[in-house]
Amino acid sequence: MADLRINERRLSADFAALNRIGSTGDGGVSRPALSLEDLEARAWFAERIEEGGFFVRDDDAGNLSGVLLCDNPDAKTLLIGSHLDTIPNGGCYDGSIGILAGLEVLRTVQEAGVTLPFHLEVINFTDEEGTWFSLLGSRSLTGRLPLGRLSARHGADGALRAALSRAGIDIDRLKLAKRDPETIAMYLELHIEQGNTLDRLGAQIGVVRGIVGRTTLEITFHGESGHSGTTDIHQRRDALQGAAMFITRLHLTVQDRFDGSVVNCGNLEVYPGTFNVVPSLARLSVEVRHVDAKALGELEVQVVELAQECAGRYSLLLEHQRGEHMDPAIMDDKIIDNIVQVANRFALRHTSTVSYAGHDAQPMSAFTPSGMIFVPSVGGISHNPAEKTHWADVVNGANVLLQTTLQAAQRFTD
């Protein structure tokens, strides 16, 4: 089994066929979750599953799987997962190579007549990218989907219900997608890095040890509007000045005090938004990420304290609300060791790394032992039609995924 490899030509043909679905004509794809293009990709995937002679499975969250059943009907299941959905005008590699490599693992194992001690399942998770709610499928499967927040985010749920309905999903039944963790042996995921660490280091395989946690906060500065020409500059309660000071100081604070963390302020709403009126309100969303849960909590506190200081500087009132939160994810040590062993056996240059992007492995890691394999993104470019991973790296990643699965089978057998 150590010499077993995936069928590179078949994988390449699948990659080309899949990326014609939602092609933007400039090298990218648009398959937002639950769009017509996403549904077409799902149908294409289901056809490939059936052609392979595997069991087609879907659940109440729209997660779609192909299952290679083992001889023991009561055996656990090893899940290999990722996603077919993309952002609008995204890249061809994000998510798709994980699904296609997982399907190829099932085919290769079946064709080689390998007997496994577990069922082997490749699963396409619904809405990994967050078109409607990030990691909707994997959080539903693990019972970690915050249904109240999902409904609050989409108001009366009209648009969401319609989108789910196109895929045959009932929002009121999402909770029924939850599985019993006792039935799952482990979870594996192959993904492009989406950053430049591997590309910069010349590494062929990234052995993911963790995925950063993230918290979003909505910060609102309340001031007082006034004529921009006649309001005394020393007496202004300018909400935008408070927000501007906060954004600048926050980035400097993170750089100086929170090594390994990232922060982003990606939107700013100003009221009344007129060039000759002092802004009375400035609202922005802040996202902070860190792989260490304690550091993430400390950073969250620092965000609020710094906002309060900046509000005080301009005599503003501050309002803050915590939004989305996801704990950091730590990958399983035994799976990490197996990935390293396989990479060494193949003489592939590898490095330990942390993912600063979210993945389905994040909720899965708290549900079952999980592991992630990264392959390099050229230039670190992702979520962009220019996203690229050298094909040799895709093949390497798929073979590492295959052999890590076989290593797990050996471990279960022993």
C-alpha positions in Angstrom: 0.0 0.0 0.0 3.0 2.3 0.5 3.4 2.5 -3.3 -0.2 3.3 -4.0 -0.8 6.6 -5.9 -3.9 8.4 -7.2 -4.7 8.5 -10.9 -3.2 11.9 -11.9 -4.7 11.9 -15.3 -8.2 11.3 -14.0 -7.8 13.9 -11.3 -6.7 16.4 -13.9 -9.7 15.6 -16.1 -12.1 16.1 -13.2 -10.4 19.4 -12.3 -10.9 20.7 -15.8 -14.5 19.6 -16.0 -15.5 21.0 -12.6 -14.0 24.4 -13.3 -16.0 24.8 -16.5 -19.0 25.1 -14.1 -19.2 28.8 -13.2 -16.2 29.7 -15.3 -15.7 33.5 -15.5 -13.6 33.2 -18.6 -10.5 34.8 -17.0 -9.3 31.8 -15.2 -11.6 32.1 -12.3 -14.9 30.6 -11.2 -18.1 31.9 -9.5 -20.1 29.2 -7.7 -21.5 31.0 -4.6 -23.2 28.7 -2.2 -26.7 27.6 -3.3 -26.4 29.5 -6.6 -27.4 27.7 -9.8 -23.7 27.2 -10.5 -23.2 25.6 -7.1 -26.2 23.3 -7.7 -24.7 22.3 -11.1 -21.4 21.5 -9.4 -23.2 19.4 -6.8 -25.0 17.5 -9.5 -21.7 16.9 -11.4 -20.2 15.6 -8.1 -23.1 13.3 -7.5 -22.7 11.8 -11.0 -19.0 11.1 -10.4 -19.9 9.4 -7.1 -22.5 7.2 -8.8 -20.1 6.4 -11.6 -17.5 5.2 -9.1 -20.1 2.8 -7.6 -20.1 4.7 -4.2 -23.1 5.3 -2.0 -24.5 8.9 -2.4 -25.4 10.5 0.8 -26.9 13.9 1.6 -28.2 15.4 4.8 -30.5 18.1 6.0 -27.8 20.8 5.6 -27.3 19.9 2.0 -23.9 18.3 2.6 -23.3 15.9 -0.2 -21.1 12.8 0.1 -19.8 9.7 -1.6 -19.2 6.8 0.7 -17.1 3.7 0.2 -18.6 1.2 2.6 -16.4 -1.4 4.4 -17.5 -4.9 5.3 -18.5 -4.0 8.8 -21.8 -2.0 8.8 -21.1 -0.8 12.4 -17.7 0.6 11.6 -16.8 4.2 12.1 -16.4 6.6 9.2 -13.2 8.4 8.1 -14.3 11.7 6.6 -12.4 13.6 3.9 -13.9 16.9 3.2 -13.8 20.4 1.7 -16.1 22.5 -0.5 -17.3 23.1 -4.0 -18.7 26.6 -3.4 -16.6 29.7 -4.2 -16.7 33.4 -3.6 -17.9 35.4 -6.6 -15.1 35.6 -9.1 -12.9 33.4 -7.1 -10.2 30.9 -7.9 -10.2 27.4 -9.3 -8.2 25.7 -6.5 -9.8 26.8 -3.3 -11.9 23.9 -1.9 -12.2 22.1 -5.2 -8.9 20.2 -5.0 -9.8 18.9 -1.6 -13.1 17.4 -2.9 -11.5 16.0 -6.1 -8.6 14.5 -4.3 -10.9 13.0 -1.7 -13.0 11.4 -4.5 -9.8 10.1 -6.0 -8.7 8.5 -2.7 -12.0 6.6 -2.7 -11.5 5.4 -6.3 -7.9 4.4 -5.7 -8.6 2.5 -2.6 -11.5 0.7 -4.3 -9.6 -0.1 -7.4 -6.7 -1.5 -5.4 -9.0 -3.8 -3.4 -7.8 -2.3 -0.1 -9.7 -3.5 2.9 -10.4 -0.7 5.3 -11.5 -0.9 9.0 -13.8 2.1 8.5 -16.2 3.5 5.9 -14.5 6.1 3.8 -16.5 9.2 2.9 -15.7 12.3 0.8 -18.0 15.2 1.8 -18.8 18.5 0.2 -19.8 20.9 2.9 -22.5 23.5 2.2 -21.5 27.2 2.2 -17.9 27.0 3.5 -17.2 30.5 2.1 -20.0 32.2 4.0 -22.3 33.4 1.2 -25.1 32.9 3.6 -23.3 31.8 6.8 -19.7 30.6 6.9 -19.1 26.9 7.5 -22.8 26.3 7.5 -22.5 22.6 6.5 -19.7 21.6 8.8 -21.2 23.5 11.7 -24.5 21.8 11.1 -22.9 18.3 11.0 -21.1 19.0 14.3 -24.2 20.6 16.0 -22.4 23.9 16.3 -24.5 26.0 13.9 -25.9 29.0 15.9 -29.4 28.9 14.5 -30.5 32.0 16.4 -27.7 34.1 14.9 -28.4 32.6 11.4 -32.0 33.8 11.6 -31.0 37.2 13.1 -28.5 37.8 10.3 -31.0 37.1 7.6 -34.1 38.8 9.1 -37.2 37.0 8.2 -35.2 34.4 6.3 -37.0 35.0 3.0 -33.9 35.1 0.8 -32.1 32.4 2.8 -35.2 30.1 2.7 -35.5 30.6 -1.0 -31.8 29.8 -1.6 -32.0 26.7 0.7 -35.1 25.6 -1.0 -33.4 25.6 -4.4 -31.1 22.9 -3.0 -33.9 21.1 -1.3 -32.9 22.2 2.2 -35.4 23.2 4.9 -34.0 25.8 7.3 -36.1 24.3 10.1 -34.4 20.9 9.6 -30.7 22.1 9.6 -30.2 20.8 13.1 -31.1 17.3 12.0 -27.8 17.2 10.0 -25.9 16.7 13.3 -24.0 13.4 13.5 -22.9 11.4 16.5 -19.2 11.9 17.0 -18.9 8.3 18.1 -19.6 7.2 14.6 -16.7 9.3 13.1 -13.1 8.0 13.2 -11.4 11.2 12.1 -11.5 14.1 9.6 -8.9 14.9 6.9 -8.8 17.9 4.6 -6.5 18.9 1.7 -6.5 22.6 0.8 -4.4 25.2 -0.8 -2.6 27.4 1.7 -4.1 30.7 0.5 -1.0 32.5 1.9 2.6 32.7 0.9 4.4 30.8 3.6 4.9 27.6 1.7 5.7 29.4 -1.6 8.2 31.6 0.2 10.0 28.7 2.0 9.9 26.4 -1.1 8.0 23.8 0.9 5.8 21.4 -1.0 3.6 20.3 1.9 2.2 22.3 4.8 1.5 20.3 7.9 -1.2 22.4 9.6 -1.0 22.4 13.4 -3.8 24.8 14.0 -6.4 27.2 12.6 -6.7 30.7 14.1 -9.8 31.6 16.1 -11.5 34.8 15.1 -13.9 37.3 16.7 -15.7 40.2 15.0 -16.9 43.3 16.9 -19.1 46.1 15.8 -17.8 49.4 17.1 -19.9 52.6 16.9 -18.7 56.1 17.8 -21.5 58.6 18.6 -20.7 62.3 18.4 -22.6 65.4 17.4 -23.2 66.8 13.9 -22.6 70.4 13.1 -21.6 72.8 10.4 -18.1 72.1 9.3 -17.3 75.7 8.8 -18.8 77.2 12.0 -18.3 74.5 14.6 -15.3 75.3 16.7 -12.5 72.8 15.8 -11.6 72.4 19.5 -15.2 71.7 20.6 -16.2 69.2 17.9 -17.4 65.8 18.8 -16.3 64.3 15.5 -17.2 60.6 15.4 -15.0 60.0 12.3 -11.9 61.4 14.0 -12.4 59.0 16.9 -12.8 56.1 14.5 -9.8 57.1 12.5 -7.6 57.3 15.6 -8.9 53.9 16.7 -8.1 52.2 13.4 -4.6 53.6 13.3 -3.8 52.8 16.9 -5.3 49.3 16.8 -3.0 48.2 13.9 0.0 49.6 15.7 -1.0 47.9 19.0 -1.4 44.6 17.4 1.9 44.8 15.7 3.7 45.8 18.9 1.9 43.6 21.5 0.2 40.6 19.9 2.7 38.6 17.9 1.1 36.1 15.6 -2.2 37.9 15.4 -4.0 39.8 12.6 -6.6 42.5 12.7 -8.8 44.0 10.0 -11.2 46.9 9.8 -12.8 46.3 6.5 -15.8 48.7 6.4 -16.7 52.1 7.7 -20.1 53.7 7.8 -20.3 57.5 8.4 -23.4 59.5 9.1 -24.6 61.9 7.8 -21.9 61.4 5.2 -21.8 64.9 3.9 -18.6 66.8 3.1 -19.7 69.9 5.0 -21.2 68.3 8.2 -19.2 67.1 11.2 -19.9 63.3 11.4 -22.2 62.4 14.3 -21.7 58.6 13.9 -19.0 56.3 12.7 -19.6 52.6 12.7 -17.1 49.9 11.7 -16.5 46.2 12.1 -13.3 44.8 13.5 -12.1 41.3 13.0 -9.2 39.8 15.1 -7.6 36.4 14.6 -5.1 34.4 16.7 -4.3 30.7 17.0 -4.1 30.9 20.8 -7.4 31.2 22.6 -6.0 33.2 25.6 -4.3 35.7 23.3 -7.5 36.0 21.2 -9.4 36.9 24.4 -6.9 39.4 25.5 -6.9 41.0 22.1 -10.6 41.3 22.1 -10.5 43.1 25.4 -7.8 45.4 24.0 -9.9 46.3 21.1 -12.7 47.6 23.3 -10.4 49.4 25.7 -8.7 51.2 22.9 -12.0 52.2 21.4 -13.0 53.6 24.7 -9.8 55.7 24.9 -10.3 57.1 21.4 -13.9 57.9 22.1 -12.9 59.8 25.3 -10.3 61.8 23.3 -13.1 63.4 21.3 -15.9 63.3 23.9 -17.8 60.6 22.1 -20.1 57.9 23.3 -19.1 54.3 22.5 -21.3 51.3 21.6 -19.8 47.9 21.0 -21.2 44.5 20.3 -19.6 41.1 19.8 -20.6 39.5 16.5 -19.2 36.2 15.1 -16.8 34.2 17.2 -15.0 30.9 16.5 -12.5 29.3 18.8 -9.0 28.4 17.5 -8.7 24.8 16.3 -5.8 22.5 17.1 -5.1 19.6 14.8 -4.6 16.1 16.2 -1.0 15.2 17.1 -1.2 11.6 15.8 -2.5 12.8 12.4 0.1 15.5 12.2 2.8 12.8 12.8 1.3 10.6 10.1 1.3 13.5 7.6 5.0 14.2 8.4 5.8 10.5 8.0 4.2 10.3 4.6 5.8 13.6 3.4 9.2 12.2 4.5 8.6 8.9 2.7 7.8 10.8 -0.5 10.9 13.1 0.1 8.6 16.1 0.0 9.8 19.3 1.7 7.4 20.1 4.4 6.9 22.7 7.2 4.6 23.1 10.2 2.2 25.9 9.7 -0.9 27.7 11.1 -3.9 28.6 8.9 -5.0 32.2 9.1 -8.0 31.4 6.9 -11.0 29.5 8.2 -11.8 26.0 7.1 -14.3 23.2 7.7 -11.6 21.5 9.8 -12.2 24.2 12.4 -15.6 23.0 13.7 -14.6 19.4 12.8 -11.5 19.5 15.1 -13.7 19.9 18.2 -15.9 17.1 17.0 -13.4 14.4 16.0 -9.6 14.1 15.6 -8.7 16.2 12.6 -5.8 17.0 10.3 -5.1 19.4 7.4 -2.7 19.2 4.5 -1.7 22.4 2.7 -0.2 22.7 -0.7 1.4 26.0 -1.9 -0.4 28.9 -3.4 1.8 30.7 -6.0 2.5 34.2 -4.6 0.0 33.6 -1.8 -2.8 34.7 -4.1 -6.3 33.3 -3.3 -10.0 34.4 -3.7 -8.9 35.8 -7.0 -9.0 34.4 -10.6 -5.2 34.5 -10.5 -5.1 31.9 -7.8 -2.8 29.1 -8.8 -1.2 26.0 -7.4 1.3 24.1 -9.5 -0.2 20.9 -10.7 2.7 18.8 -9.3 1.9 20.2 -5.9 -1.8 19.3 -6.3 -0.8 15.7 -7.1 1.7 15.6 -4.2 -1.1 16.8 -1.8 -3.5 14.2 -3.1 -1.0 11.4 -2.7 -0.2 12.6 0.9 -3.9 12.6 1.6 -4.2 9.0 0.2 -1.3 7.7 2.2 -2.4 9.5 5.4 -5.7 7.7 5.0 -4.0 4.4 4.6 -1.8 5.2 7.7 -4.9 5.7 9.6 -6.3 2.4 8.4 -3.1 0.7 9.6 -3.4 2.4 13.0 -7.0 1.2 13.4 -6.1 -2.3 12.4 -3.2 -2.4 14.9 
